Amino acid sequence: MKTEVVMKRELFGQEVSQKSKSEFFSATELVSAGNKWRGANGYSAFNLAMWLKGKGTAEFVQELNNKYGKAITTGRGKFAGTWVHPLLFIDLALAINPKLKIEVYEWLFDHLVKERNASGDSYKEMCGRLYVRHQNKREFPSFVAGVAHQIKNRCGVLDWQKATEEQLSLRNKIHYDIALLSDALNNNAEAVRLAMLRNE
């Protein structure tokens, strides 16, 4: 999927964002979540700027830059804050609190971003197949918005940016089923109905 989407993950009761295209994590939000935990456990606040200036961190950032391009970016607008490469994110999490190690490793190896991108691509595919067979093209935006709403309800999601890996996987499967059934039946409404029944 080419469109950048920011996924949300929970850590210590706060959200930490990850971009779907670059897979960069919000260092700003991680430090905020980490400092909440540090404060509750009697530790002083962690300073991101000071950590980034440290010799070991600077050398690591340089190696990441050499291998992957830019390892740190600063966003503006809705992407404001500091965003870091996933490997630098691990290093940062461990510096804030070694107890984050398991959580962070699990994030890196789960398939949340992969499922988000796959379901975004399958949505486009589904829409393309439905559009070809839709009788009244002017009404298509309204029709597909209704289909998207049905899928959201079936997956039990209020906000796709906060969806779980399982919910995104189900969405991808429903998109795929609707596309296939639309081809086979040449009837969009029936294709949607059967795909929903199939994925109860």
C-alpha positions as CSV (number, residue, x, y, z in Angstrom):
1,M,0.0,0.0,0.0
2,K,1.4,3.4,-1.0
3,T,-0.6,5.7,1.3
4,E,1.1,6.4,4.6
5,V,-1.1,5.3,7.5
6,V,-0.1,5.7,11.2
7,M,-1.0,2.7,13.2
8,K,-1.5,3.0,17.0
9,R,-0.1,0.6,19.6
10,E,-0.7,0.8,23.4
11,L,2.2,1.0,25.9
12,F,1.7,1.8,29.6
13,G,-1.8,3.2,28.8
14,Q,-0.5,5.5,26.1
15,E,-0.4,5.3,22.3
16,V,2.8,4.8,20.4
17,S,2.5,5.3,16.6
18,Q,4.1,3.5,13.8
19,K,4.1,4.5,10.1
20,S,2.9,1.9,7.7
21,K,5.3,2.8,4.8
22,S,8.6,3.5,6.5
23,E,7.7,1.4,9.6
24,F,9.3,4.2,11.6
25,F,8.1,4.5,15.2
26,S,7.3,7.7,17.1
27,A,10.3,8.3,19.5
28,T,8.4,11.2,21.0
29,E,5.4,9.0,22.0
30,L,7.7,6.2,23.2
31,V,9.6,8.6,25.5
32,S,6.3,10.0,26.8
33,A,5.0,6.5,27.6
34,G,8.4,5.5,29.1
35,N,8.5,8.6,31.3
36,K,5.0,7.8,32.6
37,W,6.3,4.4,33.7
38,R,9.6,5.9,35.1
39,G,7.8,8.5,37.1
40,A,5.4,6.0,38.6
41,N,8.4,3.9,39.6
42,G,10.4,6.7,41.2
43,Y,12.9,7.2,38.3
44,S,13.9,10.5,36.8
45,A,12.6,11.5,33.4
46,F,14.4,10.2,30.3
47,N,15.7,12.9,28.0
48,L,15.5,12.0,24.3
49,A,17.7,14.9,23.1
50,M,20.5,14.0,25.5
51,W,20.3,10.4,24.6
52,L,20.5,11.2,20.9
53,K,23.7,13.3,21.5
54,G,25.4,10.4,23.4
55,K,28.5,9.0,21.7
56,G,27.2,5.4,21.4
57,T,23.8,6.5,20.0
58,A,25.4,8.9,17.5
59,E,27.6,6.1,16.2
60,F,24.7,3.7,15.9
61,V,22.6,6.4,14.1
62,Q,25.5,6.9,11.7
63,E,25.7,3.2,10.9
64,L,21.9,3.0,10.4
65,N,22.2,6.1,8.1
66,N,24.9,4.4,6.1
67,K,22.9,1.2,5.7
68,Y,19.3,2.3,5.5
69,G,19.3,6.0,4.7
70,K,17.9,8.4,7.2
71,A,17.4,6.8,10.6
72,I,15.7,9.8,12.3
73,T,13.1,12.1,10.9
74,T,11.2,15.0,12.3
75,G,7.6,15.3,11.3
76,R,5.3,18.3,10.9
77,G,1.6,18.7,11.1
78,K,-0.2,15.5,12.0
79,F,3.2,13.6,11.8
80,A,4.9,16.0,14.3
81,G,7.6,14.7,16.6
82,T,10.7,12.6,16.2
83,W,10.4,9.3,14.2
84,V,13.0,6.6,14.3
85,H,14.0,3.5,12.4
86,P,12.8,0.3,14.1
87,L,16.3,-0.8,15.1
88,L,16.9,2.6,16.7
89,F,13.5,2.3,18.4
90,I,14.7,-0.9,20.1
91,D,17.8,0.8,21.3
92,L,15.8,3.7,22.6
93,A,13.2,1.5,24.4
94,L,16.0,-0.4,26.1
95,A,17.6,2.8,27.2
96,I,14.3,4.0,28.7
97,N,13.5,0.8,30.5
98,P,14.9,-2.8,29.9
99,K,11.4,-4.1,30.8
100,L,10.2,-2.8,27.5
101,K,12.4,-5.3,25.6
102,I,9.9,-8.1,25.2
103,E,7.1,-5.7,24.2
104,V,9.2,-3.9,21.6
105,Y,10.6,-7.2,20.1
106,E,7.0,-8.5,19.8
107,W,6.0,-5.3,17.9
108,L,8.9,-5.7,15.5
109,F,8.0,-9.3,14.6
110,D,4.3,-9.1,14.5
111,H,2.4,-8.5,11.3
112,L,0.4,-5.5,12.1
113,V,1.9,-3.2,9.5
114,K,2.0,-6.0,6.9
115,E,-1.7,-6.8,7.4
116,R,-2.5,-3.0,7.3
117,N,-0.8,-2.7,3.9
118,A,-2.3,-5.9,2.5
119,S,-5.8,-4.9,3.5
120,G,-5.3,-1.5,2.0
121,D,-4.2,-3.1,-1.3
122,S,-7.1,-5.6,-1.2
123,Y,-9.6,-2.8,-0.6
124,K,-8.4,-1.1,-3.9
125,E,-8.7,-4.5,-5.7
126,M,-12.2,-5.0,-4.3
127,C,-13.4,-1.5,-5.3
128,G,-12.0,-2.0,-8.8
129,R,-13.9,-5.2,-9.3
130,L,-17.1,-3.9,-7.8
131,Y,-16.9,-0.7,-9.9
132,V,-16.7,-2.6,-13.2
133,R,-19.9,-4.4,-12.4
134,H,-21.8,-1.6,-10.8
135,Q,-24.8,-0.5,-12.9
136,N,-25.1,3.2,-11.8
137,K,-21.5,4.6,-11.6
138,R,-22.8,7.8,-10.0
139,E,-24.1,5.8,-7.0
140,F,-20.9,3.8,-6.7
141,P,-19.3,6.0,-4.0
142,S,-22.3,5.6,-1.8
143,F,-22.5,1.9,-2.4
144,V,-18.9,1.2,-1.6
145,A,-19.1,3.4,1.5
146,G,-21.9,1.2,2.7
147,V,-19.8,-1.9,2.0
148,A,-16.9,-0.5,3.9
149,H,-19.2,0.2,6.8
150,Q,-20.5,-3.4,6.8
151,I,-16.9,-4.7,6.8
152,K,-16.0,-2.4,9.7
153,N,-18.9,-3.7,11.7
154,R,-18.1,-7.4,10.8
155,C,-14.6,-6.9,12.0
156,G,-15.7,-5.2,15.2
157,V,-13.6,-2.1,14.6
158,L,-14.3,1.5,15.5
159,D,-11.0,3.0,14.2
160,W,-8.9,1.1,11.6
161,Q,-5.7,2.8,12.9
162,K,-6.2,1.0,16.2
163,A,-7.2,-2.3,14.7
164,T,-5.5,-5.5,15.7
165,E,-3.6,-7.8,13.4
166,E,-6.5,-10.3,13.5
167,Q,-9.1,-7.6,12.6
168,L,-7.0,-6.4,9.6
169,S,-6.5,-10.0,8.5
170,L,-10.2,-10.5,8.5
171,R,-10.8,-7.3,6.6
172,N,-8.3,-8.5,4.0
173,K,-10.1,-11.8,3.6
174,I,-13.5,-10.1,3.3
175,H,-12.2,-7.8,0.6
176,Y,-10.7,-10.8,-1.3
177,D,-14.0,-12.8,-1.0
178,I,-16.1,-9.9,-2.2
179,A,-13.8,-9.4,-5.2
180,L,-13.9,-13.1,-6.2
181,L,-17.7,-13.4,-5.6
182,S,-18.3,-10.3,-7.6
183,D,-16.5,-11.8,-10.6
184,A,-18.3,-15.1,-10.3
185,L,-21.8,-13.8,-9.7
186,N,-21.8,-10.5,-11.6
187,N,-24.0,-9.2,-8.8
188,N,-22.4,-6.8,-6.4
189,A,-25.0,-6.9,-3.7
190,E,-25.1,-10.7,-3.6
191,A,-21.3,-10.8,-3.6
192,V,-21.2,-8.6,-0.5
193,R,-24.0,-10.5,1.2
194,L,-22.3,-13.9,0.6
195,A,-18.9,-12.7,1.6
196,M,-20.3,-11.4,4.9
197,L,-22.0,-14.7,5.6
198,R,-18.9,-16.6,4.8
199,N,-16.9,-14.6,7.3
200,E,-19.2,-14.7,10.3
